[in-house]
Amino acid sequence: MDEVWADDVLLTFDGRVVEVFGFSGSESIRFHVLNLDLSVDGPDRKGRYTVRIEPAMRGGGCHVPVPEADWPNVGLFVDRVLAAMPAVDEVPEETA
């Protein structure tokens, strides 16, 4: 299990599912890598980053603020999640 703190938010990754604990408004939020849109904004003028974790198809997501001091570990975590995500041409098409 891969775990990293972004201030007071815990991000975990088991190789298939990213889970966010402590995000405002929910106990936890889960995203499967096949339905994940993950991006990073920053750094801003104060050195902070924002990790955007959203479903690729539909539903709510979250934007996790990352203090500058936490970014080295969170950045590596994001790289590991991105590496586990399939390329766009590998995702199965929806069937009607």
N, CA, C and O atoms as a DFTB+ gen file, in Angstrom:
384 C
 N C O
     1  1       0.854      -1.176       0.000
     2  2       0.000       0.000       0.000
     3  2       0.897       1.235       0.000
     4  3       1.827       1.345       0.799
     5  1       0.610       2.132      -0.882
     6  2       1.332       3.382      -1.016
     7  2       0.533       4.462      -0.286
     8  3      -0.649       4.642      -0.577
     9  1       1.143       5.179       0.646
    10  2       0.446       6.206       1.425
    11  2       1.302       7.455       1.520
    12  3       2.523       7.383       1.654
    13  1       0.637       8.605       1.449
    14  2       1.349       9.877       1.571
    15  2       0.379      10.918       2.139
    16  3      -0.820      10.893       1.860
    17  1       0.929      11.829       2.939
    18  2       0.140      12.916       3.522
    19  2       0.333      14.188       2.707
    20  3       1.446      14.522       2.301
    21  1      -0.781      14.895       2.476
    22  2      -0.778      16.239       1.907
    23  2      -1.448      17.118       2.956
    24  3      -2.671      17.249       2.984
    25  1      -0.641      17.708       3.806
    26  2      -1.137      18.443       4.970
    27  2      -1.915      17.466       5.839
    28  3      -1.324      16.522       6.364
    29  1      -3.227      17.658       6.009
    30  2      -4.002      16.740       6.853
    31  2      -4.877      15.784       6.044
    32  3      -5.822      15.207       6.583
    33  1      -4.574      15.609       4.760
    34  2      -5.296      14.686       3.881
    35  2      -4.374      13.503       3.569
    36  3      -3.227      13.690       3.162
    37  1      -4.887      12.291       3.764
    38  2      -4.124      11.079       3.480
    39  2      -4.527      10.540       2.118
    40  3      -5.710      10.327       1.849
    41  1      -3.531      10.321       1.255
    42  2      -3.745       9.725      -0.059
    43  2      -3.169       8.317      -0.030
    44  3      -2.035       8.120       0.406
    45  1      -3.950       7.328      -0.497
    46  2      -3.454       5.958      -0.549
    47  2      -3.653       5.406      -1.952
    48  3      -4.513       5.869      -2.702
    49  1      -2.839       4.404      -2.294
    50  2      -2.925       3.770      -3.604
    51  2      -2.491       2.324      -3.463
    52  3      -1.397       2.038      -2.976
    53  1      -3.358       1.411      -3.892
    54  2      -3.050      -0.016      -3.786
    55  2      -2.656      -0.643      -5.120
    56  3      -2.569      -1.866      -5.233
    57  1      -2.420       0.191      -6.125
    58  2      -2.074      -0.297      -7.450
    59  2      -3.231      -0.213      -8.429
    60  3      -3.026      -0.224      -9.643
    61  1      -4.458      -0.129      -7.899
    62  2      -5.646      -0.024      -8.741
    63  2      -6.594       1.084      -8.302
    64  3      -7.300       1.659      -9.130
    65  1      -6.617       1.390      -6.995
    66  2      -7.573       2.360      -6.459
    67  2      -6.843       3.432      -5.656
    68  3      -6.038       3.130      -4.775
    69  1      -7.141       4.688      -5.978
    70  2      -6.666       5.822      -5.186
    71  2      -7.784       6.158      -4.204
    72  3      -8.949       6.262      -4.586
    73  1      -7.416       6.328      -2.929
    74  2      -8.406       6.710      -1.931
    75  2      -7.908       7.944      -1.203
    76  3      -6.729       8.051      -0.864
    77  1      -8.821       8.871      -0.968
    78  2      -8.519      10.140      -0.314
    79  2      -9.261      10.157       1.018
    80  3     -10.488      10.070       1.045
    81  1      -8.525      10.268       2.121
    82  2      -9.112      10.320       3.460
    83  2      -8.928      11.715       4.040
    84  3      -7.879      12.338       3.874
    85  1      -9.964      12.196       4.722
    86  2      -9.862      13.482       5.405
    87  2     -10.194      14.662       4.523
    88  3     -10.008      15.809       4.930
    89  1     -10.689      14.400       3.309
    90  2     -11.077      15.495       2.437
    91  2     -12.394      16.071       2.945
    92  3     -13.302      15.326       3.312
    93  1     -12.491      17.363       2.964
    94  2     -13.659      18.059       3.498
    95  2     -14.954      17.546       2.867
    96  3     -15.076      17.453       1.646
    97  1     -15.919      17.216       3.735
    98  2     -17.229      16.803       3.257
    99  2     -17.426      15.319       3.088
   100  3     -18.524      14.890       2.736
   101  1     -16.394      14.506       3.328
   102  2     -16.563      13.064       3.186
   103  2     -15.519      12.335       4.029
   104  3     -14.457      12.872       4.345
   105  1     -15.858      11.093       4.382
   106  2     -14.900      10.284       5.129
   107  2     -13.773       9.817       4.225
   108  3     -12.601       9.871       4.597
   109  1     -14.139       9.354       3.025
   110  2     -13.137       8.981       2.036
   111  2     -13.781       8.998       0.657
   112  3     -14.999       8.884       0.517
   113  1     -12.941       9.143      -0.348
   114  2     -13.366       9.128      -1.744
   115  2     -12.439       8.159      -2.462
   116  3     -11.225       8.195      -2.263
   117  1     -13.012       7.282      -3.307
   118  2     -12.219       6.267      -4.019
   119  2     -12.328       6.461      -5.529
   120  3     -13.382       6.822      -6.051
   121  1     -11.207       6.211      -6.222
   122  2     -11.162       6.338      -7.676
   123  2     -10.365       5.164      -8.241
   124  3      -9.216       4.952      -7.853
   125  1     -10.961       4.407      -9.144
   126  2     -10.253       3.318      -9.821
   127  2      -9.421       3.917     -10.952
   128  3      -9.848       4.884     -11.583
   129  1      -8.243       3.359     -11.216
   130  2      -7.359       3.925     -12.243
   131  2      -7.997       3.923     -13.629
   132  3      -7.620       4.734     -14.475
   133  1      -8.967       3.021     -13.884
   134  2      -9.632       3.015     -15.187
   135  2     -10.668       4.125     -15.320
   136  3     -11.171       4.378     -16.414
   137  1     -10.986       4.784     -14.213
   138  2     -11.943       5.889     -14.234
   139  2     -11.350       7.071     -13.464
   140  3     -11.991       7.637     -12.578
   141  1     -10.131       7.425     -13.815
   142  2      -9.414       8.452     -13.062
   143  2      -8.836       9.508     -13.985
   144  3      -8.206       9.197     -14.996
   145  1      -9.058      10.744     -13.625
   146  2      -8.405      11.881     -14.266
   147  2      -7.590      12.562     -13.171
   148  3      -8.153      13.123     -12.232
   149  1      -6.283      12.513     -13.289
   150  2      -5.372      13.020     -12.262
   151  2      -4.479      14.084     -12.881
   152  3      -3.827      13.853     -13.898
   153  1      -4.461      15.255     -12.250
   154  2      -3.611      16.330     -12.752
   155  2      -3.102      17.160     -11.583
   156  3      -3.611      17.070     -10.465
   157  1      -2.081      17.972     -11.866
   158  2      -1.460      18.802     -10.834
   159  2      -1.336      20.225     -11.362
   160  3      -0.927      20.443     -12.502
   161  1      -1.691      21.182     -10.524
   162  2      -1.467      22.597     -10.811
   163  2      -0.427      23.117      -9.832
   164  3      -0.389      22.699      -8.675
   165  1       0.407      24.020     -10.297
   166  2       1.363      24.642      -9.387
   167  2       2.782      24.474      -9.861
   168  3       3.057      23.862     -10.893
   169  1       3.656      25.027      -9.090
   170  2       3.416      25.690      -7.812
   171  2       2.899      27.114      -7.994
   172  3       3.158      27.767      -9.005
   173  1       2.158      27.576      -6.981
   174  2       1.721      28.961      -6.987
   175  2       2.839      29.831      -6.392
   176  3       3.939      29.337      -6.143
   177  1       2.567      31.093      -6.171
   178  2       3.605      32.006      -5.660
   179  2       4.126      31.608      -4.289
   180  3       5.246      31.967      -3.926
   181  1       3.327      30.868      -3.521
   182  2       3.757      30.432      -2.190
   183  2       4.316      29.014      -2.190
   184  3       4.587      28.453      -1.128
   185  1       4.490      28.432      -3.377
   186  2       5.077      27.101      -3.483
   187  2       4.091      25.961      -3.316
   188  3       4.496      24.800      -3.257
   189  1       2.795      26.271      -3.239
   190  2       1.782      25.232      -3.051
   191  2       1.346      24.632      -4.381
   192  3       1.347      25.297      -5.417
   193  1       0.976      23.368      -4.322
   194  2       0.448      22.643      -5.469
   195  2      -1.002      22.267      -5.178
   196  3      -1.439      22.287      -4.027
   197  1      -1.735      21.927      -6.224
   198  2      -3.081      21.376      -6.077
   199  2      -3.149      20.107      -6.916
   200  3      -2.912      20.138      -8.124
   201  1      -3.476      18.992      -6.270
   202  2      -3.681      17.723      -6.971
   203  2      -5.174      17.593      -7.236
   204  3      -5.986      17.609      -6.310
   205  1      -5.523      17.465      -8.508
   206  2      -6.927      17.330      -8.914
   207  2      -7.181      15.849      -9.205
   208  3      -6.586      15.261     -10.108
   209  1      -8.079      15.269      -8.415
   210  2      -8.415      13.854      -8.552
   211  2      -9.899      13.796      -8.867
   212  3     -10.735      14.142      -8.033
   213  1     -10.222      13.353     -10.082
   214  2     -11.603      13.371     -10.540
   215  2     -11.890      12.114     -11.337
   216  3     -10.977      11.519     -11.909
   217  1     -13.155      11.701     -11.383
   218  2     -13.502      10.568     -12.233
   219  2     -13.425      10.976     -13.699
   220  3     -13.779      12.101     -14.052
   221  1     -12.971      10.077     -14.540
   222  2     -12.850      10.378     -15.962
   223  2     -14.213      10.412     -16.647
   224  3     -14.391      11.113     -17.642
   225  1     -15.171       9.657     -16.119
   226  2     -16.458       9.542     -16.806
   227  2     -17.528      10.445     -16.223
   228  3     -18.133      11.225     -16.959
   229  1     -17.781      10.363     -14.923
   230  2     -18.804      11.210     -14.305
   231  2     -18.663      11.129     -12.790
   232  3     -18.007      10.231     -12.261
   233  1     -19.283      12.075     -12.106
   234  2     -19.258      12.072     -10.647
   235  2     -18.387      13.184     -10.097
   236  3     -17.776      13.946     -10.845
   237  1     -18.343      13.261      -8.779
   238  2     -17.577      14.303      -8.110
   239  2     -16.133      13.904      -7.887
   240  3     -15.785      12.723      -7.908
   241  1     -15.326      14.878      -7.679
   242  2     -13.911      14.644      -7.422
   243  2     -13.448      15.534      -6.294
   244  3     -14.257      16.052      -5.524
   245  1     -12.153      15.710      -6.197
   246  2     -11.623      16.585      -5.159
   247  2     -10.334      17.246      -5.641
   248  3      -9.614      16.717      -6.488
   249  1     -10.076      18.403      -5.081
   250  2      -8.848      19.138      -5.330
   251  2      -8.128      19.214      -3.995
   252  3      -8.618      19.836      -3.053
   253  1      -6.967      18.582      -3.915
   254  2      -6.226      18.485      -2.658
   255  2      -5.095      19.505      -2.655
   256  3      -4.177      19.397      -3.468
   257  1      -5.135      20.494      -1.764
   258  2      -4.021      21.440      -1.661
   259  2      -2.821      20.752      -1.013
   260  3      -2.958      20.023      -0.030
   261  1      -1.644      21.000      -1.584
   262  2      -0.419      20.359      -1.090
   263  2       0.592      21.435      -0.717
   264  3       1.057      22.174      -1.585
   265  1       0.937      21.532       0.566
   266  2       1.957      22.500       0.975
   267  2       3.310      22.170       0.340
   268  3       3.604      21.018       0.020
   269  1       4.107      23.197       0.170
   270  2       5.426      23.030      -0.457
   271  2       6.255      21.943       0.233
   272  3       6.942      21.176      -0.442
   273  1       6.200      21.867       1.554
   274  2       7.005      20.890       2.296
   275  2       6.575      19.451       2.011
   276  3       7.393      18.535       2.099
   277  1       5.302      19.243       1.670
   278  2       4.801      17.893       1.391
   279  2       4.968      17.491      -0.070
   280  3       4.855      16.311      -0.402
   281  1       5.237      18.460      -0.946
   282  2       5.237      18.175      -2.378
   283  2       6.242      17.097      -2.806
   284  3       5.874      16.275      -3.646
   285  1       7.471      17.033      -2.303
   286  2       8.383      15.990      -2.781
   287  2       7.783      14.582      -2.667
   288  3       7.888      13.799      -3.611
   289  1       7.168      14.251      -1.549
   290  2       6.566      12.921      -1.396
   291  2       5.282      12.777      -2.197
   292  3       5.039      11.733      -2.803
   293  1       4.457      13.822      -2.203
   294  2       3.198      13.763      -2.959
   295  2       3.498      13.695      -4.459
   296  3       2.823      12.968      -5.187
   297  1       4.487      14.434      -4.921
   298  2       4.852      14.386      -6.339
   299  2       5.259      12.991      -6.779
   300  3       4.880      12.551      -7.865
   301  1       6.024      12.291      -5.955
   302  2       6.411      10.910      -6.272
   303  2       5.195       9.987      -6.268
   304  3       5.089       9.092      -7.107
   305  1       4.281      10.206      -5.325
   306  2       3.034       9.439      -5.264
   307  2       2.249       9.634      -6.564
   308  3       1.793       8.660      -7.163
   309  1       2.090      10.876      -6.996
   310  2       1.362      11.173      -8.235
   311  2       2.025      10.465      -9.414
   312  3       1.330       9.904     -10.261
   313  1       3.352      10.480      -9.484
   314  2       4.063       9.796     -10.567
   315  2       3.754       8.303     -10.574
   316  3       3.576       7.716     -11.642
   317  1       3.688       7.678      -9.392
   318  2       3.398       6.240      -9.312
   319  2       1.967       5.947      -9.756
   320  3       1.720       4.945     -10.426
   321  1       1.028       6.809      -9.390
   322  2      -0.353       6.611      -9.827
   323  2      -0.458       6.790     -11.342
   324  3      -1.092       5.985     -12.024
   325  1       0.156       7.834     -11.856
   326  2       0.119       8.060     -13.309
   327  2       0.718       6.891     -14.071
   328  3       0.213       6.524     -15.132
   329  1       1.776       6.304     -13.554
   330  2       2.412       5.165     -14.210
   331  2       1.489       3.944     -14.240
   332  3       1.602       3.109     -15.137
   333  1       0.585       3.833     -13.273
   334  2      -0.339       2.699     -13.210
   335  2      -1.581       2.907     -14.065
   336  3      -2.320       1.958     -14.329
   337  1      -1.815       4.132     -14.498
   338  2      -3.002       4.425     -15.302
   339  2      -2.769       3.948     -16.733
   340  3      -1.672       4.101     -17.270
   341  1      -3.804       3.368     -17.351
   342  2      -3.639       2.911     -18.732
   343  2      -3.575       4.091     -19.692
   344  3      -4.118       5.165     -19.429
   345  1      -2.905       3.865     -20.796
   346  2      -2.918       4.873     -21.855
   347  2      -4.345       4.978     -22.382
   348  3      -5.121       4.032     -22.251
   349  1      -4.694       6.099     -22.968
   350  2      -6.057       6.334     -23.435
   351  2      -6.509       5.241     -24.396
   352  3      -7.669       4.831     -24.359
   353  1      -5.610       4.764     -25.256
   354  2      -6.006       3.744     -26.226
   355  2      -6.121       2.348     -25.608
   356  3      -6.523       1.412     -26.298
   357  1      -5.780       2.187     -24.328
   358  2      -5.911       0.891     -23.660
   359  2      -7.206       0.766     -22.880
   360  3      -7.559      -0.333     -22.452
   361  1      -7.933       1.881     -22.682
   362  2      -9.170       1.850     -21.904
   363  2     -10.270       1.253     -22.763
   364  3     -10.472       1.689     -23.896
   365  1     -10.992       0.252     -22.238
   366  2     -12.065      -0.365     -23.043
   367  2     -13.183       0.633     -23.347
   368  3     -13.521       1.476     -22.516
   369  1     -13.744       0.526     -24.534
   370  2     -14.854       1.379     -24.951
   371  2     -16.114       0.978     -24.188
   372  3     -16.293      -0.193     -23.852
   373  1     -16.985       1.949     -23.914
   374  2     -18.273       1.636     -23.298
   375  2     -19.129       0.921     -24.317
   376  3     -19.126       1.268     -25.498
   377  1     -19.861      -0.075     -23.860
   378  2     -20.778      -0.776     -24.753
   379  2     -22.199      -0.390     -24.410
   380  3     -22.541      -0.227     -23.239
   381  1     -23.013      -0.247     -25.413
   382  2     -24.403       0.178     -25.189
   383  2     -25.316      -1.014     -25.092
   384  3     -26.522      -0.854     -24.905
